[in-house]
């Protein structure tokens, strides 16, 4: 399991999980795990990232945070109520 935010910080690109050098480092781990016959994984917060890394061969992914689910649900309800006037 890799933490893309922690990795970006350790690599000197804090918060830049989409930095090409960070993505390349993650891909190298994914490839090494595939070659060794073990699952690679990470924790992601966006569906775009989820789809991308699944396509790159990552097999063990956790998605989103409980607080994000609650916040997003609240925002959707608030938007619905504002637009129902």
C-alpha positions in Angstrom: 0.0 0.0 0.0 1.3 3.4 -1.0 0.3 6.8 0.2 0.5 9.1 -2.8 0.4 12.2 -0.7 3.1 11.0 1.6 5.2 9.9 -1.3 4.9 13.3 -3.0 6.0 14.9 0.2 9.0 12.6 0.6 10.0 13.2 -3.1 9.9 17.0 -2.6 6.6 17.6 -4.4 4.3 18.2 -1.5 0.6 17.6 -2.4 1.5 17.0 -6.1 0.3 13.4 -6.4 -0.2 14.0 -10.2 3.4 15.2 -10.7 4.9 13.0 -13.5 7.8 12.0 -11.3 5.5 10.9 -8.5 3.3 9.0 -10.9 6.3 7.4 -12.4 7.5 6.2 -8.9 4.1 4.8 -8.2 4.1 3.0 -11.5 7.5 1.5 -10.8 6.1 0.0 -7.6 3.0 -1.3 -9.4 5.2 -2.9 -12.1 7.6 -4.5 -9.5 4.7 -5.9 -7.6 3.2 -7.4 -10.8 6.5 -9.0 -11.6 6.8 -10.4 -8.1 3.2 -11.7 -8.2 1.9 -9.5 -5.3 -0.8 -6.9 -5.2 0.0 -3.2 -5.2 -2.3 -0.7 -3.6 -3.1 2.8 -2.5 -5.8 5.0 -1.0 -7.4 7.4 -3.4 -9.9 10.2 -3.2 -11.1 10.6 -6.7 -12.8 8.4 -9.2 -10.5 9.6 -12.0 -7.5 8.5 -10.0 -9.2 5.2 -9.2 -9.9 4.5 -12.8 -6.4 5.5 -13.9 -4.6 3.3 -11.4 -6.8 0.3 -12.0 -5.9 0.7 -15.7 -2.3 0.8 -14.7 -2.6 -2.6 -13.0 -3.0 -1.6 -9.3 -5.1 -4.2 -7.6 -5.8 -3.2 -4.0 -7.4 0.2 -3.8 -9.4 1.9 -1.1 -11.6 4.8 -2.2 -12.5 8.0 -0.5 -13.0 8.9 3.2 -16.1 8.7 5.3 -16.0 12.5 5.8 -16.0 13.0 2.0 -19.0 10.8 1.6 -20.9 12.8 4.3 -19.8 16.2 2.9 -20.7 15.3 -0.7 -24.1 13.9 0.3 -24.8 17.1 2.2 -23.8 19.3 -0.7 -26.0 17.3 -3.1 -29.0 17.7 -0.7 -28.3 21.4 -0.3 -28.0 21.9 -4.0 -31.3 20.0 -4.6 -33.1 22.1 -2.0 -31.7 25.4 -3.4 -32.8 24.5 -6.9 -36.3 23.4 -5.8 -37.5 26.8 -4.8 
